[in-house]
């Protein structure tokens, strides 16, 4: 080879090696970082999990630049809504399924995942009912992460000390609460500062009185009064908890974490919450606290099957339509919902996940496995969390009227009418 040609070839080769180093990925993957937003800040078990998921992703794909933006749940919705409205969304983001995600889908802001889910059996790895929570008009716009069920959690140590029995009816529940008050304890630890914790009380009461599927009826029965009538009794029951003194003083200004402290310290006998409650009590003093659970008691005159459970997908992740590096975003979602990572989720958070066979007995632990077998599998039906199905403006009304009913500023009748009206508005 002539010296001049050899020099040119070597120069080109060195240029290529310098500009395009051998990373094993294409130029797109090595480009701008992908951003992920989540609402796990301030919740240590969730922080531990997302840290594990992100660090293991970085180890697997060190060539992908990655930027994490953690936020607290109480402010997350506002910040995400603002970013979406401004046309500056994150690439990958935590979102509630159902109506909340649906509003973004309707606005054309979410990347459709069906083609990707069809590859390598990824879509088949999810529990079908869980995947349906992120589907709209037959198309999929996110991946579900965890499945939560609402239950009444109680401190077995306190119940044993006072020889209290698990109530099976509403009357027995009321009588138990009076006994707990007489013993100088708080019957039910509610911290409703963020407004969503009290929704489990209302929705389960609605299940007991009205049966499941109430929100779906707004499309099929537009001429009926629906919640305008049906929500009155559940709201009255909710108000009774407050007026009878079954809740902590200042519950509407108390956080879920603060209410949990009352519970695990033995100051409150019971707490209504999702299955993440198991993880929230892992560090409790075993000398004074042992976690137990029971389903909501039967309500006299209730129309619904009294074994119905409030349960559904609590969180999901989606990709913005504007994300430049969708390949890397998809890799992250695949990693996040892989069997190994989801089993780690169950182990670290003690809650059920949306991936088939990941909530196994070996990682779930005895309480969660018992919830799965004795509450979820025996339920006549599971009603998805209302605030994950409702459109955003209806959800805001839902939170507002529940908080108002609890503090006595809104009557049960007015709350039912306002909720019914809000649910008829199509945003």
C-alpha positions as semicolon CSV with decimal commas, in nm:
position;residue;x (nm);y (nm);z (nm)
1;X;0,000;0,000;0,000
2;X;0,143;0,341;-0,095
3;X;0,257;0,548;0,205
4;X;0,014;0,831;0,130
5;X;-0,287;0,592;0,110
6;X;-0,175;0,414;0,427
7;X;-0,156;0,747;0,609
8;X;-0,508;0,842;0,497
9;X;-0,655;0,505;0,604
10;X;-0,490;0,528;0,947
11;X;-0,611;0,883;0,994
12;X;-0,971;0,785;0,913
13;X;-0,953;0,484;1,145
14;X;-0,826;0,694;1,433
15;X;-1,097;0,952;1,371
16;X;-1,371;0,685;1,379
17;X;-1,233;0,532;1,700
18;X;-1,214;0,872;1,866
19;X;-1,557;0,999;1,763
20;X;-1,747;0,669;1,776
21;X;-1,592;0,461;2,056
22;X;-1,682;0,091;2,073
23;X;-1,964;0,108;2,325
24;X;-2,181;-0,162;2,168
25;X;-2,480;0,070;2,119
26;X;-2,597;0,290;1,840
27;X;-2,567;0,668;1,833
28;X;-2,923;0,712;1,958
29;X;-2,863;0,502;2,271
30;X;-2,546;0,695;2,351
31;X;-2,714;1,031;2,301
32;X;-2,899;1,258;2,540
33;X;-2,992;1,105;2,877
34;X;-3,336;0,964;2,937
35;X;-3,520;1,124;3,227
36;X;-3,739;0,934;3,469
37;X;-3,980;1,100;3,709
38;X;-4,131;0,913;4,001
39;X;-4,330;0,990;4,317
40;X;-4,141;0,765;4,557
41;X;-3,943;1,028;4,750
42;X;-4,019;1,028;5,122
43;X;-4,136;0,664;5,124
44;X;-3,831;0,464;5,224
45;X;-3,941;0,121;5,100
46;X;-4,027;0,269;4,760
47;X;-3,702;0,466;4,752
48;X;-3,507;0,148;4,826
49;X;-3,683;-0,031;4,543
50;X;-3,644;0,237;4,276
51;X;-3,278;0,277;4,373
52;X;-3,231;-0,096;4,321
53;X;-3,414;-0,088;3,987
54;X;-3,217;0,211;3,858
55;X;-2,875;0,093;3,975
56;X;-2,925;-0,256;3,833
57;X;-3,037;-0,097;3,505
58;X;-2,724;0,117;3,493
59;X;-2,508;-0,190;3,554
60;X;-2,683;-0,372;3,272
61;X;-2,675;-0,077;3,030
62;X;-2,381;0,145;3,136
63;X;-2,379;0,315;2,796
64;X;-2,724;0,471;2,849
65;X;-2,719;0,810;3,016
66;X;-2,984;0,831;3,283
67;X;-3,133;1,113;3,491
68;X;-3,365;1,043;3,784
69;X;-3,603;1,310;3,922
70;X;-3,758;1,192;4,251
71;X;-4,060;1,374;4,397
72;X;-4,299;1,331;4,686
73;X;-4,641;1,189;4,606
74;X;-4,828;1,490;4,746
75;X;-4,681;1,730;4,489
76;X;-4,613;1,492;4,203
77;X;-4,943;1,520;4,017
78;X;-4,927;1,898;4,005
79;X;-4,571;1,898;3,872
80;X;-4,641;1,630;3,612
81;X;-4,959;1,804;3,495
82;X;-4,764;2,131;3,462
83;X;-4,486;1,965;3,262
84;X;-4,735;1,796;3,031
85;X;-4,931;2,117;2,976
86;X;-4,609;2,306;2,898
87;X;-4,508;2,047;2,639
88;X;-4,195;1,955;2,835
89;X;-4,270;1,605;2,971
90;X;-4,022;1,359;3,119
91;X;-3,921;1,064;2,899
92;X;-4,035;0,793;3,139
93;X;-4,267;0,868;3,427
94;X;-4,468;0,723;3,712
95;X;-4,843;0,760;3,665
96;X;-5,168;0,640;3,810
97;X;-5,348;0,409;3,567
98;X;-5,708;0,456;3,456
99;X;-5,850;0,804;3,410
100;X;-5,538;0,992;3,517
101;X;-5,324;0,828;3,248
102;X;-5,620;0,833;3,011
103;X;-5,630;1,214;3,011
104;X;-5,273;1,222;2,877
105;X;-5,352;0,950;2,624
106;X;-5,648;1,151;2,500
107;X;-5,415;1,446;2,449
108;X;-5,180;1,238;2,232
109;X;-4,895;1,269;2,483
110;X;-4,822;0,899;2,552
111;X;-4,626;0,651;2,342
112;X;-4,820;0,338;2,247
113;X;-4,649;0,015;2,357
114;X;-4,840;-0,263;2,179
115;X;-4,572;-0,340;1,919
116;X;-4,309;-0,369;2,191
117;X;-4,531;-0,576;2,421
118;X;-4,586;-0,823;2,137
119;X;-4,213;-0,903;2,128
120;X;-4,058;-1,190;2,326
121;X;-4,374;-1,251;2,530
122;X;-4,336;-0,927;2,727
123;X;-4,708;-0,850;2,716
124;X;-4,798;-1,206;2,818
125;X;-4,590;-1,172;3,135
126;X;-4,849;-0,939;3,292
127;X;-5,169;-1,034;3,472
128;X;-5,436;-0,947;3,209
129;X;-5,663;-0,753;3,445
130;X;-5,363;-0,547;3,555
131;X;-5,259;-0,469;3,199
132;X;-5,613;-0,360;3,116
133;X;-5,575;-0,069;3,359
134;X;-5,332;0,100;3,115
135;X;-5,528;0,018;2,800
136;X;-5,757;0,259;2,617
137;X;-5,961;0,173;2,308
138;X;-5,780;-0,158;2,286
139;X;-5,431;-0,005;2,287
140;X;-5,168;-0,010;2,562
141;X;-4,997;0,304;2,690
142;X;-4,805;0,193;2,998
143;X;-4,690;-0,098;3,211
144;X;-4,857;-0,178;3,546
145;X;-4,627;-0,224;3,844
146;X;-4,807;-0,319;4,164
147;X;-5,147;-0,442;4,273
148;X;-5,288;-0,323;4,603
149;X;-5,595;-0,425;4,799
150;X;-5,758;-0,232;5,080
151;X;-5,810;-0,406;5,412
152;X;-5,854;-0,328;5,780
153;X;-5,519;-0,386;5,949
154;X;-5,505;-0,445;6,322
155;X;-5,248;-0,491;6,597
156;X;-5,281;-0,850;6,714
157;X;-5,090;-0,773;7,034
158;X;-5,342;-0,507;7,137
159;X;-5,640;-0,727;7,042
160;X;-5,500;-1,019;7,243
161;X;-5,425;-0,799;7,545
162;X;-5,784;-0,672;7,557
163;X;-5,944;-0,995;7,431
164;X;-6,106;-0,819;7,137
165;X;-6,241;-1,021;6,844
166;X;-6,234;-0,941;6,474
167;X;-6,576;-0,793;6,384
168;X;-6,785;-0,953;6,111
169;X;-7,068;-0,698;6,087
170;X;-7,100;-0,322;6,090
171;X;-7,268;-0,337;6,432
172;X;-6,983;-0,545;6,571
173;X;-6,731;-0,299;6,424
174;X;-6,905;-0,004;6,592
175;X;-6,917;-0,190;6,924
176;X;-6,547;-0,273;6,896
177;X;-6,461;0,093;6,828
178;X;-6,649;0,195;7,143
179;X;-6,454;-0,061;7,348
180;X;-6,127;0,065;7,205
181;X;-6,219;0,424;7,292
182;X;-6,309;0,315;7,647
183;X;-5,964;0,160;7,677
184;X;-5,806;0,498;7,600
185;X;-5,689;0,406;7,249
186;X;-5,770;0,538;6,902
187;X;-5,993;0,291;6,719
188;X;-5,873;0,370;6,364
189;X;-5,555;0,558;6,267
190;X;-5,637;0,777;5,967
191;X;-5,402;1,042;5,830
192;X;-5,589;1,219;5,551
193;X;-5,364;1,520;5,486
194;X;-5,303;1,404;5,127
195;X;-5,677;1,326;5,093
196;X;-5,648;0,988;4,920
197;X;-5,617;0,771;5,237
198;X;-5,986;0,817;5,326
199;X;-6,100;0,704;4,981
200;X;-6,062;0,338;5,086
201;X;-6,325;0,389;5,358
202;X;-6,574;0,546;5,120
203;X;-6,521;0,303;4,832
204;X;-6,543;-0,011;5,044
205;X;-6,861;0,121;5,206
206;X;-6,991;0,187;4,854
207;X;-6,907;-0,172;4,761
208;X;-7,097;-0,302;5,061
209;X;-7,403;-0,087;4,995
210;X;-7,409;-0,076;4,613
211;X;-7,193;-0,350;4,467
212;X;-6,900;-0,312;4,225
213;X;-6,872;-0,128;3,896
214;X;-7,041;0,196;3,996
215;X;-6,813;0,414;3,786
216;X;-6,870;0,202;3,476
217;X;-7,242;0,271;3,501
218;X;-7,192;0,637;3,414
219;X;-7,142;0,536;3,052
220;X;-7,421;0,275;3,038
221;X;-7,683;0,450;3,252
222;X;-7,648;0,823;3,178
223;X;-8,008;0,902;3,272
224;X;-7,998;0,750;3,623
225;X;-7,897;0,948;3,930
226;X;-7,625;0,695;4,022
227;X;-7,408;0,832;4,304
228;X;-7,646;1,118;4,371
229;X;-7,851;0,861;4,562
230;X;-7,618;0,564;4,602
231;X;-7,331;0,757;4,762
232;X;-7,537;0,904;5,045
233;X;-7,517;0,600;5,275
234;X;-7,142;0,549;5,224
235;X;-7,083;0,919;5,298
236;X;-7,303;0,897;5,609
237;X;-7,099;0,600;5,731
238;X;-6,779;0,794;5,668
239;X;-6,909;1,090;5,868
240;X;-7,008;0,858;6,153
241;X;-6,647;0,748;6,196
242;X;-6,548;1,109;6,262
243;X;-6,846;1,225;6,470
244;X;-6,829;0,914;6,692
245;X;-6,464;0,982;6,768
246;X;-6,325;0,670;6,603
247;X;-6,046;0,866;6,427
248;X;-5,745;1,059;6,564
249;X;-5,779;1,425;6,655
250;X;-5,671;1,637;6,356
251;X;-5,683;1,344;6,110
252;X;-5,740;1,572;5,807
253;X;-5,411;1,747;5,881
254;X;-5,220;1,429;5,961
255;X;-5,008;1,242;5,706
256;X;-5,036;0,871;5,636
257;X;-4,688;0,824;5,788
258;X;-4,792;1,004;6,108
259;X;-5,103;0,787;6,136
260;X;-4,887;0,478;6,088
261;X;-4,670;0,583;6,384
262;X;-4,982;0,587;6,604
263;X;-5,064;0,239;6,478
264;X;-4,726;0,069;6,521
265;X;-4,665;0,238;6,858
266;X;-4,980;0,079;6,998
267;X;-5,174;0,405;7,033
268;X;-5,427;0,303;6,765
269;X;-5,574;-0,044;6,730
270;X;-5,660;-0,046;6,359
271;X;-5,575;0,124;6,030
272;X;-5,748;0,107;5,691
273;X;-5,493;0,103;5,410
274;X;-5,364;-0,080;5,106
275;X;-5,138;-0,385;5,116
276;X;-4,833;-0,157;5,128
277;X;-4,921;-0,131;5,497
278;X;-4,725;-0,454;5,542
279;X;-4,404;-0,284;5,437
280;X;-4,483;0,021;5,651
281;X;-4,486;-0,194;5,966
282;X;-4,176;-0,403;5,903
283;X;-3,969;-0,202;6,154
284;X;-4,231;-0,209;6,432
285;X;-4,135;-0,328;6,779
286;X;-4,236;-0,696;6,783
287;X;-4,292;-0,678;7,158
288;X;-4,589;-0,442;7,118
289;X;-4,694;-0,491;6,756
290;X;-4,796;-0,782;6,534
291;X;-4,980;-0,713;6,208
292;X;-5,308;-0,882;6,127
293;X;-5,583;-0,801;5,879
294;X;-5,949;-0,860;5,802
295;X;-6,186;-0,762;5,525
296;X;-6,443;-0,492;5,579
297;X;-6,739;-0,615;5,787
298;X;-7,078;-0,690;5,637
299;X;-7,311;-0,391;5,615
300;X;-7,674;-0,439;5,708
301;X;-7,897;-0,380;5,408
302;X;-7,602;-0,389;5,173
303;X;-7,674;-0,473;4,810
304;X;-7,324;-0,581;4,708
305;X;-7,157;-0,915;4,775
306;X;-7,001;-0,867;5,117
307;X;-6,677;-1,037;5,008
308;X;-6,604;-0,774;4,739
309;X;-6,264;-0,608;4,773
310;X;-6,127;-0,270;4,667
311;X;-5,820;-0,371;4,471
312;X;-5,637;-0,282;4,155
313;X;-5,322;-0,147;3,997
314;X;-5,182;0,132;4,213
315;X;-4,896;0,254;3,995
316;X;-4,772;0,229;3,639
317;X;-4,500;0,377;3,420
318;X;-4,538;0,528;3,073
319;X;-4,325;0,682;2,800
320;X;-4,381;1,029;2,660
321;X;-4,459;1,056;2,289
322;X;-4,194;1,330;2,280
323;X;-3,916;1,110;2,419
324;X;-3,625;1,119;2,172
325;X;-3,459;0,797;2,285
326;X;-3,757;0,561;2,298
327;X;-3,533;0,255;2,256
328;X;-3,362;0,327;2,587
329;X;-3,696;0,410;2,754
330;X;-3,838;0,074;2,648
331;X;-3,529;-0,104;2,779
332;X;-3,589;0,060;3,117
333;X;-3,955;-0,046;3,128
334;X;-3,859;-0,401;3,030
335;X;-3,600;-0,407;3,307
336;X;-3,838;-0,256;3,562
337;X;-4,100;-0,525;3,492
338;X;-3,862;-0,819;3,460
339;X;-3,918;-1,120;3,686
340;X;-3,603;-1,057;3,891
341;X;-3,683;-0,691;3,956
342;X;-4,050;-0,757;4,030
343;X;-3,964;-1,034;4,277
344;X;-3,730;-0,786;4,443
345;X;-4,022;-0,540;4,457
346;X;-4,236;-0,796;4,641
347;X;-3,950;-0,878;4,877
348;X;-3,864;-0,515;4,955
349;X;-4,216;-0,367;4,968
350;X;-4,429;-0,662;5,076
351;X;-4,694;-0,591;4,817
352;X;-4,833;-0,770;4,513
353;X;-4,708;-0,699;4,162
354;X;-4,864;-0,708;3,815
355;X;-4,621;-0,963;3,670
356;X;-4,743;-1,323;3,674
357;X;-4,590;-1,554;3,937
358;X;-4,372;-1,281;4,091
359;X;-4,579;-1,262;4,413
360;X;-4,464;-1,607;4,519
361;X;-4,476;-1,741;4,873
362;X;-4,099;-1,743;4,911
363;X;-4,070;-1,365;4,862
364;X;-4,416;-1,243;4,965
365;X;-4,395;-1,346;5,329
366;X;-4,677;-1,495;5,538
367;X;-4,904;-1,188;5,574
368;X;-4,908;-1,086;5,207
369;X;-4,945;-1,446;5,094
370;X;-5,240;-1,482;5,333
371;X;-5,395;-1,163;5,190
372;X;-5,357;-1,307;4,841
373;X;-5,513;-1,640;4,934
374;X;-5,781;-1,538;5,183
375;X;-5,886;-1,192;5,068
376;X;-5,807;-1,152;4,698
377;X;-5,871;-1,505;4,573
378;X;-6,191;-1,540;4,776
379;X;-6,337;-1,207;4,667
380;X;-6,649;-1,222;4,451
381;X;-6,511;-0,923;4,261
382;X;-6,235;-0,662;4,280
383;X;-6,329;-0,299;4,230
384;X;-6,043;-0,085;4,100
385;X;-5,954;0,223;4,305
386;X;-6,194;0,499;4,205
387;X;-5,928;0,770;4,198
388;X;-5,724;0,571;3,944
389;X;-6,025;0,544;3,712
390;X;-6,172;0,892;3,740
391;X;-6,065;1,178;3,517
392;X;-5,850;1,438;3,699
393;X;-6,122;1,696;3,770
394;X;-6,358;1,429;3,905
395;X;-6,077;1,294;4,123
396;X;-6,023;1,640;4,269
397;X;-6,394;1,663;4,357
398;X;-6,382;1,313;4,504
399;X;-6,097;1,405;4,737
400;X;-6,256;1,736;4,833
401;X;-6,600;1,603;4,925
402;X;-6,460;1,311;5,125
403;X;-6,245;1,545;5,330
404;X;-6,544;1,778;5,374
405;X;-6,776;1,498;5,487
406;X;-6,519;1,388;5,742
407;X;-6,476;1,734;5,894
408;X;-6,849;1,808;5,877
409;X;-6,833;2,100;5,633
410;X;-7,015;1,909;5,357
411;X;-7,327;1,700;5,414
412;X;-7,355;1,347;5,282
413;X;-7,634;1,453;5,043
414;X;-7,439;1,748;4,904
415;X;-7,124;1,540;4,869
416;X;-7,312;1,273;4,674
417;X;-7,465;1,533;4,440
418;X;-7,132;1,705;4,378
419;X;-6,955;1,376;4,308
420;X;-7,233;1,264;4,074
421;X;-7,215;1,591;3,881
422;X;-6,835;1,578;3,853
423;X;-6,840;1,223;3,721
424;X;-7,069;1,327;3,435
425;X;-6,818;1,580;3,306
426;X;-6,603;1,436;3,027
427;X;-6,262;1,602;3,037
